[in-house]
Amino acid sequence: MSSPFDQVLIQSDVEQLEQADLSLLETLDHVLNRGLVIAGEITISVADIDLIFLGLNVLLSSVETANEVIKKRG
């Protein structure tokens, strides 16, 4: 059984993407089943002198998904 989220990822037609309705729950379910990584960097500088560098990596997934990935890489 495919979810509307899977249909959105497979179909490339813009009109079909606009017509697809995804609930917040379906989106959250997909993120927890697949995992999501957010990476970013911020540098605070004054007069072209770097004062603070902040690197951020965030992983959002369910515990089961994270364990499966660790077992595959292990």
SULRA-V858739 format. One record per residue. RES is the residue in one small letter. PHI is phi as a letter, one per 30 degrees, with the letter a starting at -180 (none if undefined). Layout:
# SULRA-V858739
res=RES phi=PHI
res=RES phi=PHI
This chain:
# SULRA-V858739
res=m phi=none
res=s phi=c
res=s phi=c
res=p phi=e
res=f phi=d
res=d phi=d
res=q phi=d
res=v phi=d
res=l phi=d
res=i phi=d
res=q phi=d
res=s phi=c
res=d phi=d
res=v phi=d
res=e phi=d
res=q phi=d
res=l phi=d
res=e phi=d
res=q phi=d
res=a phi=d
res=d phi=c
res=l phi=c
res=s phi=d
res=l phi=d
res=l phi=d
res=e phi=d
res=t phi=d
res=l phi=d
res=d phi=d
res=h phi=d
res=v phi=d
res=l phi=d
res=n phi=d
res=r phi=c
res=g phi=j
res=l phi=b
res=v phi=c
res=i phi=c
res=a phi=b
res=g phi=a
res=e phi=b
res=i phi=b
res=t phi=b
res=i phi=c
res=s phi=b
res=v phi=b
res=a phi=h
res=d phi=i
res=i phi=c
res=d phi=d
res=l phi=c
res=i phi=b
res=f phi=c
res=l phi=b
res=g phi=c
res=l phi=b
res=n phi=b
res=v phi=b
res=l phi=c
res=l phi=b
res=s phi=a
res=s phi=d
res=v phi=d
res=e phi=d
res=t phi=d
res=a phi=d
res=n phi=d
res=e phi=d
res=v phi=d
res=i phi=d
res=k phi=d
res=k phi=d
res=r phi=d
res=g phi=d
